[in-house]
């Protein structure tokens, strides 16, 4: 199951010349034409061959430092960008950090930009099912063969950096280099880039983004970023560049003060949710919600349909709209607004896999990638608002490096029972340890243990179906990885 989840390939995207390599003479690309498949292996390739190549690349990437092992420095990624000819400077970018909501906000920004007929590149992490999801072109994951090709193109230069530096490039650093190279190769009109962790020393932070977005900051990765939201905001606000516009969600006071201090230091313009822009009103609708948003120029965009659940997604939508307005130069003393029909079209086409995603009915099964207390509280509130469950059973599988007790406590009021399980990665919290924590919070009578995820989901469905009045549901949560493996079980792509 885990292998298949990691190796699902994305939709094909046509190739173009490679500006950051000066033309890529002699390199065959997907858009090239030849008379026979033998002359151009990219014209016809069996999917199993692509899968084999993708597995090989993933194995090589997995041999590098994982995302959980860090050496805070931009030296290695800077050197790689220099060798490649600065591909990340061939397009403008919007940079996103925060604790929760980054990926959903990135996908909303991307969808809005595409509606305005811009070619987009999006870099997000972690992936739900396939590593190719991290690099998207025009809203679709990069094709498996193009992912492999991009890796092979930059691999010699990555090895040059490895030889020169005391610490070799990490998994995340190489993927970041691949994304920036792929965006230049496409080429894209704008890149939407999500920070991996923190901000200041995150590998993505070599870009000079004209717009920086900071989603709500909470406590996560406290062993690396700081023990308070103010300390964490020091790292997060490091993505704000001189003269840029910072679009900032509502924050805890210490985090807000830190962000404003950084903005003053670099002479950046700040747009704050609740002041320069925000959510005017919202109401639950079938399949999502209707929101009215106030943009940077004071214009109210009325009754926009957002096909995502929860108050937090309305606030993500406000951030996304303000970021796109800032990118196009809307707002400030000049006022103005974007074409409202295009904004409406953009939001209506948004999706965010694994974020309160319904994958089955009768009983309803929802997948949500909440993995820290801040995210769990948002999910719990959204479920209470959007779904009228008479009984909700949780399937919980977490990573071992999170505040698992805090996550369970956030879910306890909305979950009648929990089935404790474990995903397939080495980062997963052992099922017995997780079950012990769950018993402390839920009590022994409300906890069941099923080490295999498929068995856990089946057990939760059975418990939900015991509800005589109907209206019961199942929530699978605790980790992006757990949700990704569940999506595969339910046949989602």
Secondary structure, 3 states (H helix, E strand, C coil): CHHHHHHCCECCCCCCCCHHHCCCCCCCCCCCCCCCCCCCCCCCCCHHHHHHHHHHHHHHHHCCCCCCCCCCCCHHHHHHHHHHCCHHHCCEEEEEECCCCHHHHHHHHHHHHHHCCCCEEEECCCCCCCHHHHEEECCEECEHHHHHHHHHHHHHHHHHHHHHCCCCCCHHHHHHHHHHHHHHHHCCCEEEEECCCCCCCCHHHHCCCCEEEECCCCCCCHHHHCCCHHHHHHHHHHHCCCCCEEEECCCCHHHHHHHHHHHHHCCCEEEEECCCEEEEEEEEECCEEEEEEECCCCCEEEEEEECCCCHHHHHHHHHHHHHHHHHHCCCHHHCCCCCHHHHHHHHHCCCCCCCCEEEECCCEEEECCCCCHHHHHHHHHHHHHHCCCCEEEEEECCECCCCHHHHHHHHHCCCCEEEECCCCCCCECCHHHHHHHHHHHHCHHHEEECCCHHHHHHHHHHHHHCCCCCCEEEEEECCHHHHHHHHHHCCCC
